Amino acid sequence: MTGRPDLAALLQPVVKALIAAEVRVLAGHGISMWAYVVLSALDDGPVRTQTALAEAIGADKTRIISTLDGLQEAGLISREPDPGDRRVRLLAITAAGRRARRAAQAEIQAGEERLLALLPPDDREAFLRAAGTLADITALI
């Protein structure tokens, strides 16, 4: 026994509060959490197929179809047939999608900065470093 709470017990209230704050920000920008995840994946990388996108974000490809439909209808992404295989759709973020994603991210991160500012500078840097390391490690599990 280590004498400390489990990591999930320590982090759950923080993650829950961060998600709730993020959902409010995203709603203000007219996008859902899944839409933000899709826009982020497309903004961070090249054009993807729907299957590759679903795999990259950890979603079932059939589950994100309605999200993709909504993003396309809003002009935030484009879905074009692949010239090499007309059954495949190539996805790309539009300029409007990039603006929406980046505006939402800026607002989300401004809220995070207000929270992080409550920590002493050394603790803040250590926390961010540890969180990044844990994120990298858990991606390998």
N, C-alpha and C positions, 0 to 999 in steps of 0.2 A: 504494500500500500504506500502511495507516494504522499499522502496528506494534502493533496490538492484536488479540486473538482476535475471531472473529465473535461477534455477540450471542448467536446460538443456542448456540455453544460455551460462552459464559460463563453463560448462564441455564439450560441444560439440567440441570446437576447440582442446581441450586437447585430448579427446578421438579420434577424427579424425586423429590427428598427431600420436598418439600412434599406432593406427591401421595401418596407412600407413607405419610406421617404422617396425611394426611387419610383415606385408605382404612382405616387402623387405627382411627381415631376413629369413622368411620361404621360400621364393623363392630361396634364396641362398642355402638352405638345401634341395631343391627339394620337398617341401611339401606345400600344400595349407592350408588356415586357417582352413577349416573343417577337414582336415587330422590331423592338430595339435590338434584340439579340441578332436578328437577321440583318438589320441595317449595319450593325457593328461588324459582323462577319464579312459582309460585302464591301464595307468601307476599308477594312483592314487587309483585303486581299484581292486577287484577280476575279474575273468573272467565273462563276461556278455553275455547275449543273444543280438542279434541285436535289438530286441524290447526294452529291458531294457536300452541298450546303447542310442538308439534314445530318449527315454524318459528322461534319465539323462542329455543329452546335449541339449534338447529342439529342436530336429529335427524330421521331419517325417521319419519313418523308411524306406520308399521307396526312400526318397531323399538321404540317405547316402549310398545306395547300391554301387553306382559308386565310392564313396570315399573308401569304404571298399574293393572293387575290386582292386583299385589302390594300396592301402596299402598292400594288400595280395600279389599282383604281385611283389611289391618292396621288399617283405620279411620283412615288418615292423609289420605285424600282422598275426595271424593264425586264421582260421575259421574252426572249426571241428564240425561234427554232434554231437548233444547231444545223448549219448547212451540211454537216457530215452525217447527221442522223436526225431527221425531222421529228422523231418521237421525243427527243431530248430538248429541254428548254435551257437556254443559257441565261443566267441572271446577272444583272449589273445594277448598282446603285445609281440613281440619277443625281444631278446637281441638287435638286430639291431634297432628295433623300439624304444626301450628305449634309446639307445645311440643317435638316431636322435632327439627324443623329448627333451632330456636333453641338448644336444648341442644347439638346437634352443632356448630353454628357457634360457640358460645361456647367449647367445648373446642378446636376447630380454631384459633380466633384466640388462645386462651391459649398454645398451642404456638408460634404465629407470633410472639407477643409475646416469648417466651423467646428465640427466634432473633434478632429485631430488637434485643433488649436488648444483644446482643453488639456492636452497632455504636455508635460515638459518636453522641450525640444529633443533631448537625448532619447526619451521614451518613445516619442513619435517616430524618430528615425529607426530605432530598433524594431518597433512594431511593424512599420512598413517593410523593412528588410526581412523580418521573420515571416510576415504574411506572404511576401513574394516568394520566398524560399519554400514555404509550405505549399503554396499554389503550384509551384514547379514540381515538387516532389509528388504531390497527390495526382498530378496529371500522368505520372509514370505508373501509378498503382493500377 
